Amino acid sequence: MSRRGNLSRRGFMGRSLAGLTAAGLPGWYAGRLFGAVEATAADDKPAGANDKLQMGVIGVGPSPRRSNALYGAAKRSQRVAFTGVCDVDGRHLDHARGQYKADGFEVKGHKDFREICGREDIDALIIAIPDHWHALVAIEALRHGKDVYCEKPLTLTIQEALALMKAVKETGRVLQTGSQQRTEFGGRFRLATELVRSGRIGKVKTIECRVGKNPVSGPIKQVEPPKELDWDLWLGPTAAVPYRFESDKKTNCHYEYRWFYEYSGGKMTDWGAHHLDIAQWCLDKDGSGPTGVEKASAEEPHHGTDGYNTHPSFNLRYTYPEGTEVFAMSGGGTKVDGLVDAHGQKRRDRAGRVHEGVSGDENGLLIVGEEGTIFVGRDLLLASDGKILSEPIKDDPKLYPTRPTDHMANFLDCVKTREKPIAEVNVGAGSVIVCHLGVIALMTGKALTWDPAAHRFTGAHADDGNKLIGREMRSPWKLEV
């Protein structure tokens, strides 16, 4: 992958330990990462034409489509060949066929995901489509015997998350959620989690997950959909509504669908699926979750389906049984000074300017314990004391059996070994459920009590919450649970 901060096997091997430590990683941890990559790089050996993993991609198109990054990550492997692509937009299909052909792959194009899922010559599928389709398409693929790499957020609803977990269990297939913060970005998020889980900052009091604000649009003009786009199939299980478009940055379709609750959850499921996932990891709550959620504050959203209707700004409070509070916020978090890196140095930005710490709007997680504080972002790892980061962890909390530094490579390895990937379905579903709890709290405006074992709201306002666990689907689409 070309994305800055990624530690793919090949990219990593070209770096020195000095370079990794210069990027803010403590020397002892950089050494572990480097050793992990060296130990696993030899696994990616060339495969004969008949032995290659045959892959397809559902949801393609020109940049900035996420599928391009995933395709780029997978095609680096010498064990992979691509034979199929699928998209409801013919423009995207044409682009992908040309792109893949230039890379040496002859792919057949499909408009309907059921066709590519049913192909016997495809072993695994990458799913990078709008959120309201994730669960239905992934379940279709699993039931046709495909292993699946599915982008985050894994589902649109809690009910879909439960159905997807059931489908993976019943089929025995491998599913990786695209929550790459567990592997990539210099291993910063994993290191932060290991430090927290090993007790380095004591009992965790609060975690702030800063996910950013949702954009606003006002009403968006209704127009005829492009002739190449099957708008009805794009909408799928959601209500039949007009296609709206004023620009690439103002539409209810490609990419910008994220700002409509009908198709996604805004930043709560976009960035929240990343940062709340790490909060869950830090608190050892994979497969579980909080027991309460409430809206601390929120800006009134646009009402209706003619414009972006996710809450522009918000602050949600989650409570966990051990007393920890987790906040998912668009901004306005705690400003913290005095934070340093593993070398005891203050933060420097790309222009070389020195900063005392982090602002309340810095994207990432602020983790406050009784004995120290950690802030982690995609290119940033700071603590209230450099020793929190610099001193090696004596007892490895063993968050995962290996130390993958490439999310797609971890998926491909698990397809081969049949082991569980680092963001397997129970991880991805559990974390997106936490995101959906926040969306439901925003929608209802109520303080809600949650039973993470039964996956139901209880107590006061339980009915308000439980009726939003699932959503009615437009015929003929239905979720089999």
C-alpha positions in Angstrom: 0.0 0.0 0.0 1.2 3.5 -0.7 -0.6 5.0 2.2 1.7 6.8 4.6 2.3 5.0 7.9 1.6 1.5 6.5 4.1 -1.2 7.4 3.7 -3.7 4.6 6.1 -6.6 4.6 8.2 -5.3 1.7 8.0 -1.6 2.7 8.9 -2.5 6.2 11.9 -4.6 5.2 13.3 -1.5 3.4 13.4 0.5 6.6 16.0 0.5 9.3 15.5 0.2 13.0 16.9 3.7 13.3 14.2 5.0 10.9 11.5 3.3 13.0 12.7 4.8 16.2 13.1 8.2 14.6 9.4 7.9 13.8 8.7 7.8 17.5 8.6 4.1 18.2 10.6 2.9 21.2 13.7 0.8 20.1 12.5 -2.3 21.9 9.1 -2.3 20.1 10.6 -1.4 16.7 12.8 -4.5 17.1 9.8 -6.7 17.8 8.1 -5.4 14.7 11.1 -5.8 12.5 11.6 -9.4 13.8 8.0 -10.2 13.1 8.2 -9.1 9.5 11.5 -10.9 8.9 9.9 -14.1 10.4 6.9 -14.0 8.1 8.1 -12.5 4.9 9.4 -15.8 3.6 5.8 -17.2 3.7 4.8 -15.3 0.6 6.4 -17.6 -2.0 5.5 -17.6 -5.7 2.6 -20.0 -6.5 2.0 -21.8 -9.7 -0.9 -20.6 -11.9 -3.2 -23.5 -10.6 -2.2 -22.9 -7.0 -3.0 -19.2 -6.8 -5.8 -17.9 -4.6 -8.4 -16.6 -7.0 -9.9 -13.4 -5.8 -12.7 -11.0 -6.8 -13.6 -7.5 -5.7 -17.1 -6.2 -5.1 -17.2 -2.4 -5.2 -14.5 -1.0 -7.6 -13.7 2.3 -9.2 -11.2 5.0 -9.5 -9.5 6.7 -6.5 -10.4 7.4 -3.7 -12.4 4.2 -3.6 -11.1 2.1 -0.7 -11.2 -1.0 -3.0 -8.2 0.4 -4.8 -6.0 0.4 -1.7 -7.2 -3.2 -0.8 -6.6 -4.4 -4.4 -3.1 -2.8 -4.3 -2.4 -4.6 -1.0 -3.6 -8.0 -2.2 -1.9 -7.9 -5.6 1.5 -7.6 -3.9 1.2 -11.2 -2.8 2.7 -13.7 -5.2 -0.1 -16.1 -4.2 -3.0 -14.1 -5.5 -4.7 -13.7 -8.9 -7.7 -11.6 -9.6 -10.5 -13.0 -11.9 -13.6 -10.9 -11.2 -14.9 -7.5 -10.4 -18.4 -6.3 -9.5 -20.0 -2.9 -9.3 -23.5 -1.4 -9.9 -21.9 1.5 -11.8 -20.7 0.6 -15.3 -18.2 3.5 -15.2 -16.5 1.9 -12.3 -16.5 -1.5 -14.0 -14.9 -0.2 -17.1 -12.2 1.5 -15.1 -11.5 -1.6 -13.1 -11.3 -3.9 -16.0 -8.7 -1.6 -17.7 -6.8 -1.2 -14.5 -6.6 -4.9 -13.7 -5.7 -5.8 -17.3 -2.8 -3.4 -17.2 -1.6 -5.3 -14.1 -1.8 -8.6 -15.9 -5.2 -9.8 -14.6 -8.0 -10.8 -17.0 -11.2 -10.2 -15.0 -14.9 -10.7 -15.8 -17.2 -7.8 -14.8 -20.5 -8.2 -13.0 -23.2 -5.8 -12.0 -25.0 -8.1 -9.6 -23.1 -9.4 -6.6 -24.9 -12.7 -6.6 -23.2 -13.6 -9.9 -19.7 -13.1 -8.6 -20.5 -14.8 -5.3 -21.8 -17.8 -7.2 -18.7 -18.3 -9.3 -16.9 -21.6 -8.5 -13.6 -20.2 -9.8 -13.3 -17.6 -7.1 -12.0 -18.5 -3.6 -12.1 -15.2 -1.8 -13.8 -11.8 -2.1 -13.0 -8.2 -1.1 -16.1 -6.3 -0.2 -15.8 -2.5 -0.4 -19.3 -1.2 -1.0 -21.6 1.1 0.8 -22.4 0.1 4.4 -26.0 -0.8 3.8 -24.9 -3.6 1.6 -22.1 -5.1 3.7 -24.0 -7.7 5.6 -26.2 -9.0 2.8 -23.3 -9.3 0.4 -20.9 -10.8 2.9 -23.5 -13.5 4.0 -24.1 -14.3 0.3 -20.4 -14.8 -0.2 -19.9 -16.9 2.9 -22.7 -19.2 2.0 -21.1 -19.7 -1.4 -18.0 -20.9 0.3 -15.9 -17.7 -0.1 -13.5 -16.3 2.4 -14.2 -12.6 2.9 -12.3 -9.3 3.5 -15.1 -6.8 4.3 -14.5 -3.1 4.8 -15.5 -1.4 8.0 -18.0 -0.6 9.4 -18.9 -4.2 9.1 -22.7 -3.7 9.2 -25.4 -1.1 9.1 -27.3 -2.4 12.2 -26.9 -4.5 15.3 -29.2 -7.1 13.9 -26.9 -7.4 10.8 -23.9 -7.8 13.0 -25.5 -10.7 14.9 -26.5 -12.4 11.6 -23.0 -12.0 10.2 -21.4 -13.6 13.2 -23.9 -16.5 12.9 -23.1 -16.9 9.2 -19.3 -17.1 9.8 -19.9 -19.7 12.5 -22.1 -21.8 10.3 -20.0 -21.7 7.2 -16.5 -22.0 8.8 -15.1 -19.4 6.4 -12.5 -16.7 7.2 -13.7 -13.1 7.6 -11.4 -10.2 8.1 -12.9 -6.8 9.1 -11.0 -3.8 7.5 -10.0 -2.4 10.9 -6.4 -1.9 9.9 -5.4 0.1 12.9 -4.9 -3.2 14.7 -2.0 -4.0 12.4 -0.7 -1.0 10.5 0.4 2.6 11.1 3.7 1.6 12.6 2.0 -0.6 15.2 1.2 2.4 17.3 -2.3 1.3 18.2 -1.2 -2.1 19.1 1.6 -0.8 21.3 -0.8 1.6 23.0 -3.1 -1.3 23.6 -0.3 -3.5 25.0 0.8 -0.8 27.3 -2.7 -0.2 28.6 -3.5 -4.0 29.0 -0.2 -4.5 30.8 -1.2 -1.9 33.4 1.4 0.7 32.4 -1.0 3.6 33.1 -2.9 1.9 35.9 -6.7 1.5 35.9 -8.2 3.3 32.9 -10.5 6.1 33.9 -11.5 7.6 30.5 -10.9 7.2 26.8 -11.7 9.9 24.4 -12.3 8.7 20.8 -12.0 11.8 18.6 -13.7 11.0 15.3 -14.4 14.4 13.7 -17.5 16.3 12.6 -20.0 15.2 10.0 -20.3 17.5 7.0 -23.6 19.4 6.3 -25.3 19.9 3.0 -28.8 21.3 3.2 -31.2 20.0 0.6 -29.4 18.4 -2.4 -31.0 18.8 -5.9 -32.8 15.8 -7.3 -31.6 14.7 -10.8 -31.7 11.6 -13.0 -29.1 9.1 -12.1 -26.3 8.5 -14.6 -27.3 5.9 -17.3 -24.4 3.7 -16.2 -25.6 3.5 -12.6 -28.2 1.0 -11.6 -29.7 3.3 -8.9 -32.4 0.8 -7.8 -29.7 -1.9 -7.2 -27.5 0.6 -5.4 -30.4 1.4 -3.0 -31.1 -2.3 -2.6 -32.7 -3.0 0.8 -33.2 0.7 1.6 -36.2 2.8 0.7 -36.7 3.9 -2.9 -35.7 7.6 -3.0 -34.6 10.0 -5.8 -30.9 10.2 -6.8 -29.4 13.5 -5.7 -26.3 15.1 -7.1 -24.8 18.6 -7.2 -21.1 17.7 -7.1 -18.8 14.8 -6.1 -18.9 16.3 -2.6 -22.7 16.7 -2.5 -24.7 13.6 -3.4 -26.5 10.7 -1.7 -24.5 8.2 -3.6 -20.8 7.4 -4.1 -18.7 8.1 -0.9 -21.0 10.9 0.4 -23.6 8.3 1.3 -21.8 8.1 4.6 -23.6 11.3 5.8 -27.1 9.7 5.6 -28.3 7.5 8.4 -30.2 5.4 5.8 -26.9 4.1 4.4 -24.4 4.6 7.1 -23.8 6.2 10.5 -21.7 9.2 9.7 -18.4 9.6 11.5 -19.7 7.4 14.3 -19.4 4.4 12.1 -16.7 5.8 9.7 -14.0 6.8 12.1 -15.8 5.3 15.1 -15.3 1.8 13.7 -11.6 2.5 13.9 -11.2 4.3 17.2 -14.0 2.6 19.2 -12.5 -0.7 18.0 -9.2 0.3 19.6 -11.0 1.4 22.8 -12.6 -2.0 23.0 -9.2 -3.6 22.4 -7.6 -1.6 25.2 -10.3 -2.6 27.6 -10.2 -6.3 26.7 -13.9 -6.1 25.5 -13.7 -7.8 22.2 -17.0 -9.7 21.9 -18.5 -7.7 24.7 -19.0 -4.0 25.2 -20.4 -1.2 27.4 -23.5 -1.4 29.6 -24.7 2.1 29.0 -24.7 4.9 26.5 -26.1 8.4 26.4 -25.9 11.6 24.4 -23.9 14.2 26.3 -24.5 16.7 23.6 -25.3 16.9 19.9 -26.0 19.4 17.2 -29.5 19.1 15.6 -29.2 17.4 12.3 -30.9 18.1 9.0 -34.3 16.3 8.9 -35.4 14.3 5.9 -33.6 12.3 3.2 -32.9 15.2 0.8 -29.6 16.1 2.5 -27.0 14.9 4.9 -28.9 14.0 8.1 -26.2 12.7 10.4 -25.6 14.9 13.5 -23.0 17.5 12.6 -21.3 17.5 16.0 -21.8 15.2 19.0 -20.4 13.8 22.2 -21.5 10.4 23.5 -20.7 8.8 26.8 -20.3 5.0 27.1 -20.1 3.4 30.6 -18.4 0.1 31.2 -19.0 -2.2 34.2 -15.5 -1.6 35.6 -16.3 2.1 35.8 -14.4 3.3 32.7 -16.1 6.0 30.6 -15.5 6.1 26.9 -16.4 9.2 24.9 -17.0 9.2 21.2 -16.9 12.8 20.1 -16.7 14.9 17.0 -14.3 17.3 18.7 -13.9 19.4 21.8 -12.0 16.9 23.8 -9.5 17.5 26.6 -6.5 19.6 25.7 -3.4 17.9 27.2 0.0 19.5 27.5 3.2 17.9 28.7 3.0 14.8 26.5 6.2 13.4 25.1 7.3 10.6 22.8 9.4 7.5 23.6 12.6 9.6 23.7 11.1 12.1 26.1 10.8 14.7 23.3 7.9 17.0 22.7 5.9 16.6 19.6 7.1 18.2 16.3 4.8 18.6 13.4 5.9 18.2 9.8 7.0 21.8 9.6 9.2 21.3 12.6 7.1 23.3 15.0 7.2 22.1 18.6 3.9 21.4 20.4 3.3 21.0 24.1 0.8 18.2 23.6 -2.5 17.7 21.8 -5.5 19.8 21.2 -9.0 18.6 22.0 -9.7 18.1 18.3 -6.7 16.0 17.5 -7.9 12.8 15.7 -7.1 9.7 17.8 -7.6 8.3 21.3 -6.7 10.0 24.6 -6.4 7.2 27.2 -6.3 8.5 30.8 -5.3 6.1 33.6 -4.8 6.5 37.3 -1.0 6.4 36.8 -0.5 8.1 33.4 -1.9 9.2 30.0 -1.4 8.0 26.4 -2.4 9.6 23.2 -2.4 7.6 20.0 -3.2 8.5 16.4 -2.2 7.2 13.0 1.1 9.0 13.0 1.4 9.9 16.7 2.2 8.2 20.0 2.7 10.3 23.1 2.5 9.8 26.8 2.6 11.8 30.0 6.0 10.3 30.8 8.5 9.0 28.2 9.1 6.0 30.3 5.6 4.8 29.8 6.6 4.2 26.2 10.3 3.5 26.4 10.5 0.8 29.0 9.9 -2.7 27.5 6.8 -4.6 28.5 8.0 -7.6 30.5 4.9 -9.7 30.2 3.5 -9.6 26.6 -0.3 -9.4 26.9 -0.5 -11.5 23.7 -3.2 -9.6 22.0 -2.9 -11.9 19.0 -0.7 -15.0 18.3 1.5 -13.1 15.8 2.4 -9.5 15.1 1.1 -8.7 11.6 2.0 -5.3 10.1 -0.1 -5.7 7.0 -3.9 -6.2 7.4 -4.5 -7.7 4.0 -1.5 -10.0 4.4 -2.9 -11.2 7.7 -6.1 -12.1 5.9 -4.3 -14.0 3.1 -2.2 -15.8 5.7 -5.4 -16.9 7.5 -7.0 -18.0 4.3 -4.1 -20.4 4.0 -3.8 -21.5 7.6 -7.6 -21.3 8.4 -6.8 -19.5 11.6 -8.7 -16.4 12.8 -7.5 -13.1 11.5 -6.7 -10.2 13.9 -10.0 -8.5 13.1 -12.2 -11.6 12.8 -16.0 -11.3 12.7 -16.5 -11.3 16.5 -14.1 -8.4 16.7 -15.5 -6.4 13.8 -19.1 -7.1 14.8 -18.5 -6.4 18.4 -16.9 -3.0 17.7 -19.5 -1.9 15.1 -22.2 -2.8 17.6 -20.7 -0.2 20.0 -20.8 2.3 17.1 -24.5 1.5 16.5 -25.3 2.0 20.2 -24.0 5.5 19.9 -26.0 6.2 16.7 -29.2 4.9 18.5 -28.4 7.1 21.5 -28.2 10.1 19.1 -31.4 9.1 17.3 -33.4 8.6 20.5 -31.8 11.2 22.7 -32.2 8.8 25.6 -29.8 7.4 28.2 -29.9 3.7 27.4 -28.9 0.6 29.3 -27.3 -2.2 27.3 -26.9 -5.9 27.9 -23.8 -6.9 25.9 -24.4 -10.6 26.3 -28.0 -10.7 25.3 -27.6 -7.8 22.8 -30.6 -6.1 24.0 -31.5 -2.8 25.7 -32.9 -3.1 29.2 -34.5 -0.8 31.8 -35.9 2.6 31.1 -36.3 3.4 27.4 -35.5 -0.2 26.4 -38.3 -0.2 23.8 -37.0 3.0 22.2 -33.6 1.4 21.7 -34.7 -2.2 20.8 -36.9 -1.0 17.9 -33.7 0.4 16.3 -31.6 -2.8 16.6 -32.7 -3.8 13.1 -34.3 -2.1 10.1 -37.0 -3.1 7.7 -35.6 -4.0 4.3 -37.2 -3.2 1.0 -38.5 -6.3 -0.9 -37.2 -8.6 -2.2 -34.2 -8.2 0.1 -34.3 -9.8 3.5 -31.9 -10.6 6.3 -32.0 -14.3 7.3 -31.1 -14.6 11.0 
